[in-house]
Amino acid sequence: MKLSDFVVREAILVDLQATAKDGAVREIVASLNASGSIATQDMEGVARAILGREELGSTGIGMGVAVPHTRHPAVTKLVGTLALSRQGVEFAALDGEPVNILFLLISPPNQSGDHLRALGKISQYLRQDKFVNFLRQAKTREEVIEVIEEFDNGNT
C-alpha cells in the first residue's frame, strides 16, 4: 500500500485556516467534500465520528503531527488527505505542542484491514525526518504530491 493509493490529491490543503481541533477536522472534511469524496449530507456525520474518536484519545502523536481517523459508512473505499497548517492547530497532542501536519483517514466500517494498513503506512512515513521536513517545506498541493510520490517510489 502507498499513500497515493488513498490520499485524495484534490483534497490536500496547504494552508489550513482553523487553529482548533474541531474547526480543523471540519475544514479537512469540507475539502474531501469539495473533491467529491464525501457527500454533502455526510459531512457532519463524518466530522462527528472523527471528533468522537478524538474523545477516546488524541491522535496528535507529537512533533507537530496528528492522524485523525474514523470508520464511516459515508465512504465505500479508503480515503484520506493531508493538511498543512502554517500557524498550528491546538490538537491536544501528546507533547502538548500545536500540530502543523494532519493526515485525515476515513474507511468503510467493513474494511478494518485497509484502515490499519493505511495507518501503518502513514506512521512509517512520519517516522522519517526527511519526509516530515519536506512536507513542512511544501508550499503548494503539487509539492505535497511530489513528496508523497517520491517516498511512495522509494526515491528518498
Secondary structure, DSSP 4 states (H G I P E B T S, - for coil): --GGGTB-GGG-BSS----BHHHHHHHHHHHHHHTTSS-GGGHHHHHHHHHHHHHHS--EEETTEE--EEE-TT-SS-EEEEEEEEEEEB---TTS--EEEEEEEEE-TT-HHHHHHHHHHHHHHHT-HHHHHHHHH--SHHHHHHHHHHHHTT--
